[in-house]
Amino acid sequence: MQIKFRKIIFNRISALLSSVFALILMINAANLLTVHKDTETSYSPDSAANSIYLSLDGYAAQKNNNYENDVKMNNQKEKYSNIDTTGTSFHNCKTVRVLDTQSGEVRSEDIEEYTLHALLAEMPQSYEMQALMAQAVACRTYACRNIFYPKHENADVCTDYRCCQSYSQIDDDKTDVSRALFAVEATKGIIASYDGEPILAAYHASSYKKTKSCEEVWGGKKEYLVSVYAPESKSDCSYTVNVSDEKMGEVFEKINKSDVIFMSGSDGICEGAVYGDAFYDCRKIKNLFSLRSDTFEVEKKDGGYAFTCYGYGHGVGMSQKGANLLAISGYDFCEILKYYYKNIKFDFIM
């Protein structure tokens, strides 16, 4: 499968318009970071889609930081062309119960406020805006699904990335949240759904060659979590971990290292290791050496081994690095999400 890149050229807009828009962002930030318990907010699919369209028109006024492909979106080519306004409305996802795993406190947060905290922790703000918007929808969808299927006795989500999603506290005086804030505001209320319920919006840092299906990693088939081509190259998602002979000996019960045989395919990627009568698959090796990925090459060096890993994370669902590359090539956030989560719809928290 090949992904064709599309080139988009954007005009520079005056500094005055940029300043005005920056002021709007500051006002919106103040509003979003305050939970208005006495104010009931409602959305309609049409108004939400229209809000996205108008927000992106405003965002086009920015010229700072070379945002290049950030403003491209299907809605700008044809209004509502990628927003399904006939889907399910989710009324129960306006508020999410968040367990702070450090303090043990459970607090209720507006779903948009929670989405901002999660987005800031899960994706660098330096990523393309369309990637940030895709991630915002994924974070919001993850929380909404957990409201229907809570992972904790008295909370829907927690702040531990090993269990739920990462969560970043915001220091209003020191943290610039403008890009993340815009991604949340521009996708306000939007979630991804399949068969009438929020999807399990799994995501990971990067993949190599292809993502993995839910069935491959966790067991149990989900029609929208299937393997797709990964746009990342080796250089986009590689890193190396050096393991000493001593560590190798500890892991493999201090046997003669020559008895550990790593097997590789024609592309150099390891396919497992044989030690004595035992076979270790790549996932087992990943866990033994705390590698970021089970896709790696192994090279013997003086005093140890070099594991060059490709990809980061479980590999299921949206690759964040891949999403950024797709955004750079001109994909909008709807296209990015539909690429990684097959046959989904976009619905709204009403």
HUKA-V761453 format. One record per backbone hydrogen bond with DSSP energy under -0.5 kcal/mol. CO is the residue of the C=O (numbers start at 1). NH is the residue of the N-H. If there is no record, write none. Layout:
# HUKA-V761453
co->[CO	CO]
nh->[NH	NH]
This chain:
# HUKA-V761453
co->[2	14	15	16	17	18	19	20	21	22	23	24	25	26	27	28	29	31	33	34	35	36	38	39	44	45	46	47	48	49	50	51	52	53	54	55	56	58	59	63	64	67	68	69	73	73	74	74	78	80	82	83	84	88	89	90	91	94	96	96	97	97	97	98	98	99	99	100	105	105	107	109	110	111	112	113	114	115	116	117	117	118	119	124	128	129	130	131	132	133	134	135	136	137	138	139	140	141	142	143	144	145	155	156	157	158	159	159	160	160	167	169	170	171	171	174	175	177	178	179	180	181	182	183	185	187	189	191	192	193	194	197	199	200	202	204	205	206	208	209	210	212	213	214	214	222	224	224	225	228	229	232	233	234	237	239	241	243	244	245	246	247	248	249	250	252	256	257	259	259	260	261	263	263	265	269	272	273	274	275	278	279	280	281	282	283	284	285	286	287	292	294	295	296	297	299	301	303	304	305	305	306	306	307	307	308	309	312	312	315	318	318	319	320	321	322	323	324	325	326	327	329	332	333	334	335	336	337	340	341	345	345	347	348	348	350]
nh->[4	18	19	20	21	22	23	24	25	26	27	28	29	30	31	32	33	34	35	36	37	39	40	41	48	49	50	51	52	53	54	55	56	57	58	59	60	61	62	66	67	70	71	72	76	77	77	78	81	83	84	85	87	348	91	350	94	111	98	109	99	156	157	100	107	101	159	104	100	107	98	96	114	115	116	117	118	119	120	121	168	122	123	127	132	133	134	135	136	137	138	139	140	141	142	143	144	145	146	147	148	149	152	151	99	165	161	167	163	164	169	171	172	174	175	176	177	181	182	183	184	185	186	187	188	190	349	347	199	345	197	194	201	202	318	320	321	312	210	230	208	317	217	218	219	225	226	342	214	211	231	209	237	237	311	309	307	305	248	249	250	251	252	254	253	255	259	260	261	276	262	274	271	272	268	265	263	280	261	278	275	281	273	285	286	287	288	289	291	290	313	296	310	270	308	306	304	245	301	243	307	299	308	241	309	297	239	205	206	212	204	320	323	324	325	326	327	328	329	331	330	6	336	337	338	339	340	341	342	344	193	347	191	90	350	43]
